[in-house]
Amino acid sequence: MPRYRSIWDIDWSLLAITLVICAIGVVQIYSATHDTKFQDAWWKQIGWIALGLGLMWLVASVDYHTLLGQVGFFYVAMIAALLFTFAQARIFGARRWISIGGMNFQISEFAKLVIILLVARYLSELKRNEVGIGDLLKLGVLVGIPTLLVMRQPDLGTSLTYLAILGAGILLAGLRWHYLAAIALVGGLSLPIAWPFLNDYQKARLETFVNPDADPRGAGYQVIQSRIAVGHGGMWGTGATRGTQTQLHFLPVTHTDFIFSSFAEEHGFVGVVVVLSLYFLLIMQIVQNAQASPDRSGMYICMGVAALLLFHLLVNVGMVVGSMPVTGIPLPLMSSGGSNLFSVFMMLGLVNNVRLRRFAS
């Protein structure tokens, strides 16, 4: 079985890029919250980053083949934990968190790792070079169960990330074009059917995406203020702690979902290009590890992580400029919050896990 040589074989470039993005996030969290009730959020973020590094190494140290072998157990535990969230008290109108030791953990974030391992194991065990209709149905059910549970919390944005992992996996495994066309057709036809089952706020967000100016003081407020903040940044930005939309609190949740809007206002187009370039390098480094993987399962793991981070990036950045509906998907490594940060570090641990075992024993 593939083994790793030493700690020096981890992907130091990947780690360096990750920490630079985290550092930028900490600075922006400080700037966005320095005179608010969340002014200690940047200190908490530093602590979460330190803990995340420990989790990354912990995940990297256990052979990913062992993790794949236990994916059935992880899957059952994930479903049980997601069901348990429905017994918890509502926070901000949703049941997404489980309190452990005085800290709230969003189980749906950690479920992403299980979905990545599940898809990787299933597809790597296929005996043919393409995904059949039976495989699509089986994987669809396995991924669909946690997706529906998370949608009912409700958390539409996070549930969609599971489908992004599944979609990337089956495309890499090989899919006939008529299957792909059938999936697109079913997806399109299901939209009007799903509409009555959406919550009122989710319907409002979709309506706002089509026409944000229809309710500028209500459902469209977030998107309009976000676009103003991004445009106000200009070429070089207003400078840290000097963004009017951010500092005068016109822009909502500036340290979480809309941290990219706050960053764009205070650091401008140049700052945005730098950050997006760092994310591009991060994702390309993960893809490089996928190419160097010792087997197909390692490749699927790395590409699942890359697809998930890319999905987060596209949706969050698209959201703040009005090109995507508001979904509450955080910006990886920059948005304030422990659960998402921990899950991203653990996913990067999976990538390093594959890298460390690229040498055959």
VOBA-1610 file (N, C-alpha, C; in pm, whole numbers, padded with zeros to 5 digits, always signed):
BEGIN
Met+00085-00120+00000Met+00000+00000+00000Met+00089+00124+00000Pro+00052+00230-00074Pro+00133+00351-00078Pro+00154+00409+00061Arg+00275+00454+00086Arg+00307+00515+00216Arg+00374+00650+00191Tyr+00372+00735+00293Tyr+00440+00863+00278Tyr+00579+00856+00339Arg+00667+00941+00291Arg+00806+00939+00336Arg+00825+01016+00466Ser+00785+01143+00468Ser+00800+01224+00589Ser+00710+01345+00578Ile+00707+01422+00686Ile+00625+01543+00689Ile+00667+01642+00582Trp+00794+01633+00540Trp+00844+01728+00440Trp+00786+01703+00302Asp+00715+01594+00287Asp+00653+01564+00158Asp+00515+01624+00143Ile+00464+01693+00245Ile+00335+01759+00228Ile+00347+01872+00127Asp+00238+01918+00077Asp+00238+02023-00025Asp+00254+02159+00042Trp+00379+02205+00053Trp+00406+02331+00122Trp+00355+02450+00042Ser+00354+02440-00090Ser+00299+02549-00172Ser+00150+02565-00144Leu+00080+02453-00137Leu-00063+02456-00105Leu-00087+02518+00032Leu-00006+02480+00129Leu-00021+02533+00264Leu+00008+02682+00268Ala+00112+02726+00196Ala+00148+02867+00196Ala+00037+02952+00135Ile-00018+02910+00022Ile-00127+02984-00042Ile-00247+02990+00050Thr-00277+02878+00115Thr-00390+02872+00208Thr-00374+02973+00320Leu-00256+02979+00380Leu-00233+03069+00493Leu-00234+03216+00449Val-00188+03245+00328Val-00194+03383+00278Val-00340+03426+00264Ile-00425+03339+00207Ile-00567+03372+00193Ile-00630+03390+00331Cys-00595+03301+00425Cys-00647+03313+00562Cys-00606+03446+00625Ala-00480+03487+00605Ala-00430+03612+00662Ala-00507+03732+00605Ile-00532+03729+00475Ile-00611+03836+00413Ile-00750+03839+00474Gly-00806+03721+00496Gly-00939+03713+00556Gly-00942+03770+00697Val-00840+03740+00777Val-00833+03791+00915Val-00828+03944+00916Val-00744+04000+00827Val-00733+04146+00818Val-00867+04208+00780Gln-00936+04146+00684Gln-01064+04200+00640Gln-01172+04184+00746Ile-01169+04074+00820Ile-01264+04056+00930Ile-01243+04164+01035Tyr-01115+04192+01065Tyr-01086+04301+01161Tyr-01140+04433+01111Ser-01115+04463+00984Ser-01160+04590+00927Ser-01311+04602+00929Ala-01380+04492+00899Ala-01526+04496+00888Ala-01597+04498+01023Thr-01527+04458+01130Thr-01595+04443+01259Thr-01531+04523+01372His-01432+04607+01342His-01353+04667+01450His-01432+04758+01542Asp-01546+04811+01498Asp-01625+04898+01584Asp-01767+04844+01601Thr-01780+04711+01597Thr-01911+04648+01611Thr-01907+04548+01727Lys-02022+04485+01750Lys-02029+04384+01856Lys-01951+04258+01820Phe-01909+04248+01694Phe-01830+04132+01649Phe-01681+04164+01644Gln-01636+04263+01719Gln-01499+04311+01705Gln-01393+04209+01749Asp-01434+04104+01818Asp-01339+03999+01854Asp-01339+03884+01755Ala-01413+03900+01644Ala-01424+03790+01546Ala-01290+03755+01484Trp-01202+03855+01464Trp-01075+03826+01401Trp-00984+03743+01491Trp-00995+03766+01624Trp-00918+03683+01717Trp-00967+03539+01714Lys-01099+03524+01711Lys-01156+03389+01702Lys-01113+03320+01573Gln-01108+03398+01464Gln-01069+03340+01336Gln-00926+03286+01341Ile-00838+03359+01407Ile-00699+03313+01421Ile-00694+03182+01498Gly-00772+03172+01605Gly-00778+03048+01682Gly-00832+02934+01601Trp-00936+02963+01519Trp-00994+02858+01434Trp-00895+02812+01326Ile-00816+02907+01276Ile-00714+02870+01175Ile-00611+02776+01237Ala-00567+02808+01360Ala-00470+02722+01428Ala-00527+02583+01451Leu-00654+02577+01494Leu-00718+02447+01514Leu-00738+02375+01381Gly-00769+02452+01276Gly-00787+02395+01144Gly-00659+02330+01093Leu-00544+02391+01121Leu-00416+02331+01081Leu-00395+02196+01148Gly-00435+02188+01276Gly-00426+02061+01347Gly-00517+01956+01286Leu-00639+01996+01250Leu-00733+01904+01187Leu-00682+01858+01050Met-00619+01950+00976Met-00564+01916+00846Met-00459+01807+00859Trp-00368+01823+00955Trp-00264+01723+00973Trp-00322+01591+01023Leu-00425+01598+01108Leu-00488+01477+01158Leu-00550+01396+01043Val-00620+01465+00953Val-00681+01397+00838Val-00573+01344+00745Ala-00465+01419+00728Ala-00358+01376+00637Ala-00282+01255+00690Ser-00282+01237+00821Ser-00200+01131+00881Ser-00264+00993+00875Val-00396+00987+00850Val-00465+00858+00839Val-00478+00823+00692Asp-00425+00710+00651Asp-00426+00669+00510Asp-00566+00683+00452Tyr-00576+00751+00338Tyr-00708+00774+00280Tyr-00776+00646+00236His-00700+00540+00213His-00761+00410+00182His-00838+00357+00303Thr-00784+00383+00422Thr-00854+00346+00544Thr-00984+00426+00559Leu-00978+00556+00529Leu-01097+00640+00535Leu-01202+00593+00435Leu-01157+00557+00315Leu-01250+00507+00214Leu-01315+00377+00259Gly-01240+00295+00330Gly-01293+00168+00378Gly-01400+00185+00484Gln-01399+00300+00553Gln-01496+00327+00659Gln-01607+00423+00615Val-01619+00445+00484Val-01713+00546+00437Val-01858+00509+00468Gly-01887+00379+00476Gly-02022+00337+00513Gly-02058+00383+00652Phe-01966+00367+00746Phe-01987+00414+00883Phe-02002+00565+00888Phe-01913+00635+00815Phe-01920+00781+00812Phe-02055+00828+00756Tyr-02104+00758+00655Tyr-02230+00798+00591Tyr-02347+00784+00689Val-02354+00671+00759Val-02462+00651+00856Val-02454+00754+00968Ala-02331+00780+01016Ala-02313+00881+01122Ala-02353+01019+01073Met-02323+01050+00947Met-02361+01179+00890Met-02512+01194+00885Ile-02583+01092+00838Ile-02729+01098+00830Ile-02789+01114+00970Ala-02736+01039+01066Ala-02785+01047+01203Ala-02763+01187+01260Ala-02647+01245+01233Ala-02617+01380+01284Ala-02707+01485+01219Leu-02732+01471+01088Leu-02820+01565+01020Leu-02963+01555+01073Leu-03009+01432+01101Leu-03141+01414+01160Leu-03148+01474+01300Phe-03037+01463+01374Phe-03032+01516+01511Phe-03046+01668+01514Thr-03001+01734+01408Thr-03011+01881+01405Thr-03156+01928+01411Phe-03250+01845+01363Phe-03390+01885+01364Phe-03448+01888+01505Ala-03376+01827+01599Ala-03420+01830+01739Ala-03361+01949+01815Gln-03276+02026+01748Gln-03211+02140+01813Gln-03296+02266+01800Ala-03264+02362+01886Ala-03335+02491+01881Ala-03297+02566+01754Arg-03389+02645+01704Arg-03362+02725+01584Arg-03266+02839+01616Ile-03173+02863+01525Ile-03081+02977+01532Ile-03095+03052+01401Phe-03136+03179+01407Phe-03163+03258+01287Phe-03266+03188+01197Gly-03363+03124+01261Gly-03472+03063+01186Gly-03442+02929+01123Ala-03326+02869+01154Ala-03289+02741+01093Ala-03233+02647+01199Arg-03241+02518+01169Arg-03183+02415+01256Arg-03065+02352+01183Arg-02948+02413+01195Arg-02830+02367+01123Arg-02716+02329+01216Trp-02726+02365+01343Trp-02611+02355+01432Trp-02636+02258+01547Ile-02527+02197+01592Ile-02526+02114+01712Ile-02426+02176+01809Ser-02469+02196+01932Ser-02384+02258+02032Ser-02302+02152+02105Ile-02169+02169+02102Ile-02079+02079+02171Ile-01978+02162+02250Gly-01980+02148+02380Gly-01886+02222+02465Gly-01899+02372+02454Gly-02022+02420+02435Gly-02045+02563+02425Gly-02020+02620+02287Met-01978+02536+02191Met-01954+02581+02054Met-02058+02517+01961Asn-02102+02596+01862Asn-02199+02546+01765Asn-02127+02498+01640Phe-02157+02375+01599Phe-02096+02316+01480Phe-02204+02290+01376Gln-02178+02331+01253Gln-02272+02310+01144Gln-02238+02177+01077Ile-02320+02077+01106Ile-02293+01941+01061Ile-02287+01932+00909Ser-02369+02010+00841Ser-02373+02003+00695Ser-02239+02039+00632Glu-02157+02118+00702Glu-02024+02151+00649Glu-01933+02029+00650Phe-01936+01952+00758Phe-01850+01834+00769Phe-01902+01720+00681Ala-02031+01726+00647Ala-02087+01624+00559Ala-02022+01628+00420Lys-01967+01743+00382Lys-01902+01755+00252Lys-01787+01655+00238Leu-01713+01634+00346Leu-01601+01539+00341Leu-01652+01398+00317Val-01764+01363+00382Val-01821+01230+00364Val-01868+01211+00220Ile-01931+01315+00162Ile-01977+01307+00024Ile-01859+01289-00071Ile-01749+01360-00046Ile-01630+01347-00130Ile-01576+01204-00125Leu-01565+01148-00003Leu-01516+01012+00012Leu-01612+00910-00050Leu-01742+00932-00031Leu-01843+00841-00085Leu-01836+00834-00238Val-01834+00952-00301Val-01828+00956-00447Val-01697+00897-00497Ala-01587+00928-00429Ala-01456+00876-00470Ala-01452+00724-00463Arg-01504+00668-00356Arg-01500+00521-00343Arg-01588+00455-00448Tyr-01709+00505-00466Tyr-01802+00443-00560Tyr-01744+00447-00702Leu-01698+00562-00745Leu-01652+00576-00883Leu-01520+00502-00907Ser-01435+00496-00806Ser-01307+00426-00824Ser-01326+00275-00834Glu-01440+00223-00787Glu-01466+00080-00792Glu-01544+00038-00916Leu-01576+00132-01004Leu-01645+00098-01128Leu-01557+00008-01214Lys-01617-00090-01277Lys-01542-00184-01360Lys-01540-00143-01507Arg-01597-00027-01536Arg-01601+00020-01675Arg-01555+00166-01680Asn-01541+00216-01803Asn-01484+00349-01823Asn-01589+00459-01832Glu-01712+00429-01794Glu-01816+00531-01794Glu-01921+00497-01690Val-01998+00599-01652Val-02102+00583-01552Val-02231+00541-01621Gly-02289+00429-01578Gly-02414+00381-01635Gly-02535+00441-01566Ile-02652+00415-01620Ile-02775+00469-01563Ile-02799+00416-01423Gly-02763+00289-01400Gly-02778+00232-01266Gly-02688+00302-01165Asp-02565+00333-01206Asp-02472+00404-01118Asp-02524+00544-01087Leu-02579+00610-01188Leu-02635+00743-01166Leu-02747+00739-01063Leu-02833+00639-01074Leu-02945+00629-00981Leu-02897+00600-00839Lys-02801+00506-00826Lys-02750+00472-00693Lys-02681+00591-00627Leu-02591+00655-00702Leu-02521+00771-00645Leu-02618+00886-00620Gly-02717+00901-00710Gly-02816+01006-00692Gly-02894+00990-00562Val-02929+00866-00529Val-03000+00840-00404Val-02910+00864-00284Leu-02787+00811-00290Leu-02694+00824-00177Leu-02662+00970-00146Val-02640+01050-00250Val-02610+01192-00229Val-02740+01271-00208Gly-02849+01223-00268Gly-02976+01295-00257Gly-03033+01297-00117Ile-03010+01191-00038Ile-03065+01186+00098Ile-03010+01299+00185Pro-02876+01313+00200Pro-02826+01427+00278Pro-02860+01562+00216Thr-02867+01567+00082Thr-02902+01692+00015Thr-03041+01738+00057Leu-03138+01647+00057Leu-03274+01682+00097Leu-03282+01718+00245Leu-03208+01647+00328Leu-03208+01678+00471Leu-03156+01819+00498Val-03048+01856+00429Val-02990+01990+00449Val-03083+02097+00392Met-03149+02067+00282Met-03246+02162+00226Met-03359+02189+00325Arg-03395+02088+00406Arg-03504+02104+00500Arg-03462+02177+00627Gln-03334+02206+00645Gln-03291+02271+00770Gln-03342+02414+00791Pro-03358+02505+00700Pro-03325+02496+00558Pro-03189+02559+00528Asp-03119+02499+00432Asp-02989+02551+00387Asp-02968+02508+00242Leu-03032+02581+00151Leu-03028+02546+00010Leu-02886+02555-00045Gly-02811+02658-00004Gly-02677+02679-00058Gly-02584+02563-00030Thr-02578+02518+00095Thr-02489+02407+00130Thr-02532+02278+00062Ser-02663+02256+00052Ser-02711+02133-00014Ser-02666+02128-00160Leu-02659+02241-00225Leu-02616+02244-00365Leu-02469+02207-00381Thr-02389+02229-00276Thr-02247+02193-00285Thr-02230+02042-00296Tyr-02321+01965-00238Tyr-02314+01819-00249Tyr-02334+01776-00395Leu-02426+01844-00462Leu-02452+01812-00603Leu-02333+01851-00690Ala-02261+01957-00650Ala-02141+01997-00725Ala-02034+01888-00717Ile-02018+01827-00600Ile-01922+01718-00583Ile-01962+01599-00669Leu-02091+01564-00664Leu-02142+01453-00744Leu-02124+01479-00893Gly-02159+01599-00937Gly-02149+01633-01078Gly-02007+01626-01129Ala-01912+01678-01051Ala-01771+01673-01092Ala-01723+01529-01102Gly-01765+01445-01007Gly-01722+01306-01006Gly-01770+01228-01128Ile-01899+01241-01159Ile-01952+01161-01271Ile-01901+01212-01406Leu-01871+01340-01415Leu-01814+01392-01539Leu-01672+01339-01559Leu-01596+01331-01450Leu-01461+01277-01460Leu-01462+01128-01492Ala-01562+01058-01437Ala-01570+00914-01458Ala-01612+00879-01600Gly-01678+00972-01667Gly-01725+00948-01803Gly-01875+00932-01808Leu-01940+01016-01884Leu-02085+01015-01891Leu-02128+01036-02036Arg-02214+00949-02087Arg-02262+00964-02223Arg-02343+01092-02236Trp-02335+01156-02353Trp-02395+01287-02371Trp-02546+01284-02355His-02611+01172-02393His-02757+01170-02380His-02800+01157-02234Tyr-02714+01096-02149Tyr-02743+01095-02006Tyr-02733+01238-01951Leu-02629+01309-01995Leu-02610+01446-01949Leu-02727+01534-01992Ala-02773+01515-02117Ala-02888+01591-02166Ala-03014+01558-02087Ala-03030+01430-02052Ala-03148+01389-01974Ala-03146+01451-01834Ile-03026+01456-01773Ile-03014+01517-01641Ile-03049+01666-01647Ala-02999+01734-01752Ala-03028+01876-01767Ala-03178+01899-01788Leu-03241+01811-01866Leu-03384+01824-01892Leu-03466+01802-01765Val-03431+01697-01691Val-03503+01669-01566Val-03484+01783-01467Gly-03360+01836-01460Gly-03334+01948-01370Gly-03416+02070-01406Gly-03424+02099-01536Gly-03502+02214-01580Gly-03650+02197-01552Leu-03703+02077-01577Leu-03846+02052-01554Leu-03882+02049-01406Ser-03783+02016-01320Ser-03810+02006-01176Ser-03819+02141-01108Leu-03767+02245-01173Leu-03767+02378-01110Leu-03908+02427-01077Pro-04002+02426-01172Pro-04137+02469-01135Pro-04205+02378-01035Ile-04169+02249-01037Ile-04227+02155-00940Ile-04175+02184-00800Ala-04046+02221-00791Ala-03984+02247-00660Ala-04026+02380-00601Trp-04073+02473-00685Trp-04105+02609-00637Trp-04198+02611-00516Pro-04311+02536-00515Pro-04400+02542-00398Pro-04337+02492-00269Phe-04230+02412-00280Phe-04168+02355-00160Phe-04059+02445-00102Leu-04026+02554-00171Leu-03925+02646-00120Leu-03983+02732-00010Asn-03896+02774+00083Asn-03938+02867+00188Asn-03959+03005+00127Asp-04034+03087+00197Asp-04066+03222+00146Asp-03940+03303+00120Tyr-03841+03294+00211Tyr-03720+03373+00192Tyr-03640+03324+00071Gln-03646+03192+00044Gln-03576+03139-00073Gln-03643+03186-00202Lys-03777+03190-00203Lys-03849+03243-00319Lys-03814+03390-00340Ala-03808+03465-00228Ala-03777+03608-00238Ala-03638+03630-00296Arg-03542+03544-00258Arg-03406+03558-00309Arg-03400+03533-00459Leu-03474+03433-00506Leu-03475+03404-00649Leu-03544+03516-00726Glu-03652+03569-00672Glu-03721+03680-00737Glu-03633+03804-00739Thr-03559+03824-00631Thr-03468+03938-00623Thr-03355+03925-00724Phe-03308+03804-00746Phe-03202+03782-00844Phe-03247+03826-00983Val-03373+03800-01016Val-03426+03840-01146Val-03441+03991-01154Asn-03488+04053-01045Asn-03511+04197-01045Asn-03485+04254-00906Pro-03359+04281-00870Pro-03326+04329-00736Pro-03384+04466-00704Asp-03413+04546-00807Asp-03465+04681-00783Asp-03615+04682-00753Ala-03679+04566-00761Ala-03823+04560-00735Ala-03854+04585-00587Asp-03762+04549-00499Asp-03782+04569-00354Asp-03650+04616-00293Pro-03610+04741-00322Pro-03477+04788-00281Pro-03457+04798-00130Arg-03563+04811-00053Arg-03550+04822+00092Arg-03580+04690+00163Gly-03617+04589+00084Gly-03650+04459+00141Gly-03558+04351+00090Ala-03614+04261+00009Ala-03539+04145-00039Ala-03419+04183-00125Gly-03428+04296-00196Gly-03319+04336-00284Gly-03211+04420-00216Tyr-03229+04449-00087Tyr-03136+04541-00017Tyr-02993+04488-00017Gln-02975+04361+00019Gln-02840+04305+00029Gln-02764+04314-00102Val-02829+04272-00209Val-02763+04269-00340Val-02729+04411-00386Ile-02822+04504-00369Ile-02798+04643-00412Ile-02681+04704-00336Gln-02680+04689-00203Gln-02571+04745-00122Gln-02438+04678-00154Ser-02442+04549-00184Ser-02319+04478-00220Ser-02262+04531-00350Arg-02347+04551-00449Arg-02301+04604-00577Arg-02247+04745-00562Ile-02309+04825-00478Ile-02259+04961-00453Ile-02119+04955-00391Ala-02102+04864-00294Ala-01973+04851-00227Ala-01864+04810-00324Val-01893+04711-00409Val-01794+04664-00506Val-01757+04777-00603Gly-01856+04849-00652Gly-01830+04960-00744Gly-01755+05074-00679His-01782+05098-00549His-01717+05208-00477His-01567+05185-00460Gly-01526+05057-00467Gly-01384+05028-00448Gly-01295+05082-00559Gly-01349+05096-00680Gly-01268+05148-00790Gly-01147+05063-00817Met-01038+05128-00858Met-00916+05056-00894Met-00836+05013-00771Trp-00817+05103-00675Trp-00728+05076-00562Trp-00801+05059-00429Gly-00929+05089-00424Gly-01003+05075-00300Gly-00994+05196-00210Thr-01073+05198-00108Thr-01078+05311-00015Thr-00977+05297+00098Gly-00922+05177+00115Gly-00830+05152+00225Gly-00899+05080+00340Ala-00823+05003+00414Ala-00877+04926+00526Ala-00943+05018+00628Thr-01059+04977+00678Thr-01142+05050+00776Thr-01196+05181+00722Arg-01190+05203+00589Arg-01236+05330+00533Arg-01349+05314+00431Gly-01399+05195+00414Gly-01508+05175+00320Gly-01640+05223+00378Thr-01705+05315+00310Thr-01828+05374+00366Thr-01941+05271+00376Gln-01960+05189+00273Gln-02066+05088+00278Gln-02040+04989+00391Thr-01913+04957+00412Thr-01876+04861+00517Thr-01882+04923+00655Gln-01818+05038+00671Gln-01804+05098+00804Gln-01932+05163+00854Leu-02016+05209+00763Leu-02143+05269+00803Leu-02255+05166+00808His-02219+05038+00789His-02309+04924+00808His-02427+04922+00710Phe-02408+04981+00591Phe-02508+04963+00487Phe-02500+04820+00431Leu-02378+04768+00427Leu-02353+04634+00376Leu-02376+04532+00487Pro-02463+04433+00467Pro-02494+04335+00573Pro-02385+04229+00587Val-02379+04168+00704Val-02288+04056+00737Val-02155+04066+00663Thr-02085+04174+00688Thr-01962+04204+00615Thr-01846+04110+00646His-01855+04035+00755His-01745+03946+00790His-01775+03800+00757Thr-01893+03772+00702Thr-01928+03634+00669Thr-01961+03622+00519Asp-02090+03619+00486Asp-02130+03594+00348Asp-02083+03703+00251Phe-02082+03829+00297Phe-02048+03939+00207Phe-01909+03997+00235Ile-01818+03914+00281Ile-01683+03963+00308Ile-01613+04003+00179Phe-01647+03940+00067Phe-01583+03975-00059Phe-01625+04115-00103Ser-01750+04154-00078Ser-01795+04290-00109Ser-01717+04392-00028Ser-01703+04363+00101Ser-01627+04451+00190Ser-01482+04463+00144Phe-01423+04350+00108Phe-01284+04350+00061Phe-01270+04430-00068Ala-01365+04411-00160Ala-01358+04481-00289Ala-01370+04632-00270Glu-01453+04674-00175Glu-01467+04818-00151Glu-01337+04877-00096Glu-01273+04808-00004Glu-01158+04865+00065Glu-01025+04838-00005His-01023+04744-00101His-00897+04713-00169His-00907+04719-00320Gly-01024+04745-00372Gly-01041+04776-00512Gly-01017+04660-00607Phe-01015+04695-00735Phe-00998+04597-00842Phe-00865+04523-00829Val-00760+04596-00793Val-00628+04533-00779Val-00630+04427-00670Gly-00689+04459-00555Gly-00699+04362-00447Gly-00781+04240-00485Val-00890+04262-00559Val-00974+04152-00604Val-00896+04059-00696Val-00820+04117-00789Val-00740+04035-00881Val-00638+03951-00803Val-00576+04010-00703Val-00478+03937-00623Val-00543+03819-00552Val-00657+03842-00488Val-00724+03736-00413Val-00774+03626-00507Leu-00836+03664-00618Leu-00884+03563-00712Leu-00769+03484-00771Ser-00654+03549-00791Ser-00536+03477-00840Ser-00488+03375-00738Leu-00494+03411-00611Leu-00454+03317-00506Leu-00547+03195-00504Tyr-00676+03219-00518Tyr-00771+03107-00524Tyr-00744+03020-00646Phe-00712+03083-00758Phe-00680+03006-00880Phe-00558+02918-00856Leu-00455+02973-00794Leu-00335+02895-00765Leu-00365+02781-00670Leu-00452+02808-00571Leu-00489+02705-00475Leu-00557+02587-00545Ile-00654+02618-00629Ile-00728+02513-00699Ile-00638+02438-00797Met-00551+02510-00868Met-00459+02444-00960Met-00361+02354-00887Gln-00321+02393-00767Gln-00231+02309-00688Gln-00301+02180-00647Ile-00429+02188-00617Ile-00506+02068-00584Ile-00519+01978-00706Val-00544+02039-00823Val-00553+01962-00947Val-00421+01892-00977Gln-00312+01961-00950Gln-00180+01900-00972Gln-00162+01777-00883Asn-00210+01785-00760Asn-00203+01669-00671Asn-00292+01556-00721Ala-00403+01590-00783Ala-00491+01488-00842Ala-00418+01415-00954Gln-00344+01489-01036Gln-00271+01428-01147Gln-00159+01336-01098Ala-00103+01369-00980Ala+00006+01287-00925Ala-00044+01178-00832Ser-00175+01161-00823Ser-00233+01062-00732Ser-00189+00921-00768Pro-00165+00835-00668Pro-00122+00697-00697Pro-00235+00608-00750Asp-00360+00649-00738Asp-00472+00567-00787Asp-00592+00655-00818Arg-00697+00593-00872Arg-00817+00667-00914Arg-00890+00726-00795Ser-00895+00654-00683Ser-00967+00706-00568Ser-00904+00835-00516Gly-00771+00842-00515Gly-00704+00964-00475Gly-00732+01078-00570Met-00738+01046-00700Met-00769+01148-00799Met-00909+01204-00778Tyr-01007+01114-00752Tyr-01144+01160-00730Tyr-01155+01245-00603Ile-01079+01210-00500Ile-01080+01288-00377Ile-01032+01430-00404Cys-00916+01441-00468Cys-00859+01574-00495Cys-00950+01657-00586Met-01003+01596-00690Met-01088+01670-00782Met-01221+01706-00718Gly-01269+01624-00624Gly-01389+01660-00549Gly-01367+01785-00465Val-01249+01792-00401Val-01215+01911-00322Val-01203+02033-00412Ala-01135+02018-00526Ala-01118+02129-00619Ala-01252+02179-00671Ala-01341+02086-00708Ala-01473+02123-00759Ala-01554+02196-00653Leu-01546+02150-00530Leu-01622+02213-00422Leu-01574+02356-00396Leu-01442+02375-00388Leu-01388+02509-00365Leu-01421+02602-00481Leu-01414+02551-00603Leu-01448+02632-00720Leu-01595+02672-00715Phe-01682+02578-00679Phe-01825+02608-00668Phe-01850+02717-00564His-01788+02704-00448His-01800+02806-00342His-01757+02943-00394Leu-01643+02945-00462Leu-01587+03071-00510Leu-01679+03136-00613Leu-01724+03058-00711Leu-01809+03113-00817Leu-01942+03163-00763Val-02002+03087-00672Val-02133+03126-00619Val-02120+03248-00528Asn-02020+03250-00440Asn-02006+03362-00348Asn-01972+03491-00421Val-01874+03486-00510Val-01835+03606-00585Val-01948+03648-00678Gly-02014+03551-00742Gly-02128+03583-00827Gly-02241+03646-00749Met-02260+03600-00627Met-02366+03653-00542Met-02345+03800-00508Val-02222+03837-00472Val-02197+03973-00426Val-02201+04075-00539Val-02188+04029-00664Val-02197+04122-00777Val-02332+04111-00849Gly-02422+04030-00794Gly-02556+04020-00849Gly-02570+03923-00965Ser-02468+03840-00989Ser-02475+03744-01099Ser-02528+03608-01055Met-02544+03589-00924Met-02597+03466-00868Met-02698+03502-00759Pro-02797+03417-00735Pro-02889+03444-00624Pro-02816+03439-00490Val-02866+03512-00392Val-02809+03509-00258Val-02840+03372-00196Thr-02735+03298-00161Thr-02754+03163-00108Thr-02691+03143+00029Gly-02611+03237+00076Gly-02548+03219+00207Gly-02428+03127+00205Ile-02370+03103+00087Ile-02249+03021+00078Ile-02128+03107+00113Pro-02048+03067+00215Pro-01934+03149+00256Pro-01819+03143+00156Leu-01729+03240+00166Leu-01608+03241+00084Leu-01501+03161+00157Pro-01455+03049+00102Pro-01363+02960+00174Pro-01237+03032+00222Leu-01201+03006+00348Leu-01079+03054+00413Leu-01082+03202+00448Met-01178+03279+00395Met-01186+03421+00426Met-01304+03455+00515Ser-01420+03396+00490Ser-01539+03427+00569Ser-01519+03383+00713Ser-01570+03463+00806Ser-01562+03430+00948Ser-01654+03313+00978Gly-01606+03221+01060Gly-01687+03106+01098Gly-01602+02982+01113Gly-01628+02905+01218Gly-01544+02789+01246Gly-01575+02667+01162Ser-01703+02632+01147Ser-01738+02506+01081Ser-01688+02499+00938Asn-01714+02605+00859Asn-01669+02604+00721Asn-01517+02603+00713Leu-01452+02679+00798Leu-01305+02683+00798Leu-01248+02546+00833Phe-01306+02482+00935Phe-01258+02348+00972Phe-01276+02250+00858Ser-01392+02254+00792Ser-01419+02159+00685Ser-01323+02181+00568Val-01291+02306+00536Val-01198+02334+00426Val-01058+02283+00461Phe-01013+02308+00584Phe-00881+02258+00624Phe-00877+02105+00622Met-00986+02042+00663Met-00990+01895+00660Met-00989+01843+00516Met-01055+01915+00425Met-01051+01876+00284Met-00909+01892+00228Leu-00842+01999+00267Leu-00703+02017+00225Leu-00615+01909+00288Gly-00656+01860+00405Gly-00588+01747+00466Gly-00602+01622+00381Leu-00721+01603+00322Leu-00741+01490+00231Leu-00648+01500+00110Val-00634+01622+00057Val-00546+01643-00058Val-00402+01608-00021Asn-00356+01655+00096Asn-00221+01622+00141Asn-00208+01473+00171Asn-00317+01413+00216Asn-00319+01269+00241Asn-00284+01193+00114Val-00346+01232+00004Val-00319+01170-00125Val-00175+01197-00168Arg-00131+01318-00149Arg+00007+01354-00190Arg+00111+01275-00111Leu+00090+01261+00020Leu+00186+01191+00103Leu+00201+01044+00067Arg+00099+00989+00001Arg+00101+00848-00032Arg+00118+00823-00182Arg+00177+00922-00249Arg+00196+00906-00393Arg+00317+00819-00425Phe+00398+00787-00322Phe+00515+00701-00342Phe+00479+00560-00301Ala+00493+00464-00389Ala+00464+00324-00355Ala+00571+00269-00262Ser+00525+00190-00165Ser+00621+00131-00071Ser+00693+00012-00135
//
